Amino acid sequence: ALPVARFPYHTELSHDYGYCARAQGKYQAYAALAFQNNNTLSPTAVERLGVEAGLDSAALATCLTSDKPKTYREKVRQLAETLDIKSVPAVFLNNEQINPPDNVEGWKEVLGLN
């Protein structure tokens, strides 16, 4: 996932929590909560989501203070730049990025299923 720089909160901290949640085998639990609460990803809210997802606080603190989450985010950013991804979700068809259709009929047309 690509971090988002937007008002009112950047999502980098949430991405770092997601990275560290994956290291604890709890990514799905954390990600589900983060997506449900994507309009309120303040640092306090992200910390609360980590608790709700059952993340081990000591392991989380160790992970968050390491370079691993930042290094991972940078690799994702570089990959997105290489693929010329300008928005998420990014959809590719025949190795070209396309605008995802808004409905099933649109998908049928793009995929030639009509």
C-alpha positions in Angstrom: 0.0 0.0 0.0 1.1 3.5 -0.7 1.1 6.0 2.1 -1.2 9.0 1.5 -0.2 12.5 2.3 -3.5 14.3 2.9 -5.5 16.4 5.3 -6.2 15.8 8.1 -3.6 13.1 8.7 -0.7 11.4 6.8 -1.0 7.7 6.7 2.6 6.8 7.1 2.2 5.9 10.8 -0.7 3.7 10.0 1.4 2.0 7.3 4.2 1.5 9.8 1.8 -0.1 12.2 0.6 -2.3 9.4 4.2 -3.4 8.7 4.8 -4.1 12.3 1.4 -5.9 12.6 2.5 -8.2 9.8 5.7 -9.1 11.7 3.4 -10.2 14.6 1.1 -12.2 12.3 -1.8 -9.7 12.9 -1.8 -7.7 9.7 -5.3 -8.7 8.7 -6.8 -7.7 12.0 -5.0 -4.3 12.0 -5.7 -3.6 8.3 -9.4 -4.3 8.7 -9.6 -1.8 11.5 -7.5 0.8 9.7 -9.7 0.6 6.6 -12.9 0.9 8.7 -11.5 4.0 10.3 -9.6 5.5 7.4 -11.0 9.0 8.0 -9.6 9.2 11.5 -6.0 8.0 11.3 -4.6 10.4 13.8 -1.6 9.1 15.9 -3.9 8.5 18.9 -6.4 6.7 16.7 -3.7 4.5 15.1 -2.4 3.6 18.5 -5.9 2.6 19.6 -6.3 0.5 16.5 -3.0 -1.3 17.4 -4.4 -2.1 20.8 -7.7 -3.3 19.3 -5.9 -5.5 16.8 -4.1 -7.2 19.7 -0.5 -6.0 18.8 2.1 -6.8 21.4 3.2 -3.3 22.6 6.8 -4.1 23.3 7.3 -5.8 19.9 5.5 -2.9 18.3 7.7 -0.3 19.9 10.8 -2.2 18.9 9.6 -2.5 15.3 8.4 1.2 15.0 11.8 2.5 16.3 13.7 0.4 13.8 14.4 1.4 10.2 12.4 -1.5 8.8 9.0 0.2 8.3 10.6 3.3 6.7 12.7 1.1 4.4 9.7 -0.9 3.3 7.7 2.3 2.6 10.6 3.6 0.5 10.7 0.4 -1.5 7.0 0.6 -2.1 7.3 4.3 -3.1 10.1 3.4 -5.6 8.1 0.6 -7.1 5.1 2.9 -7.5 7.3 5.4 -9.2 8.8 2.8 -11.5 5.3 1.6 -12.5 4.1 5.3 -12.8 1.3 4.7 -10.3 -0.5 7.9 -9.6 -3.4 6.8 -7.5 -4.6 3.8 -5.6 -6.1 1.4 -6.1 -4.1 1.0 -9.3 -5.5 -1.4 -11.9 -3.4 -2.7 -14.8 -4.7 -4.4 -17.9 -2.2 -5.7 -20.5 0.6 -4.1 -18.5 -1.0 -0.6 -18.7 -2.6 1.3 -15.9 -6.3 1.9 -16.5 -8.9 3.9 -14.7 -11.1 1.2 -12.9 -14.7 1.2 -14.1 -17.4 2.3 -11.7 -19.7 -0.7 -12.1 -20.0 -4.3 -13.3 -21.1 -3.3 -16.8 -18.0 -1.1 -17.1 -15.8 -4.0 -16.1 -17.5 -6.3 -18.6 -16.8 -3.8 -21.3 -13.1 -3.3 -20.3 -12.6 -7.0 -20.1 -14.4 -7.8 -23.4 -17.1 -9.9 -21.6 -20.1 -8.3 -23.4 
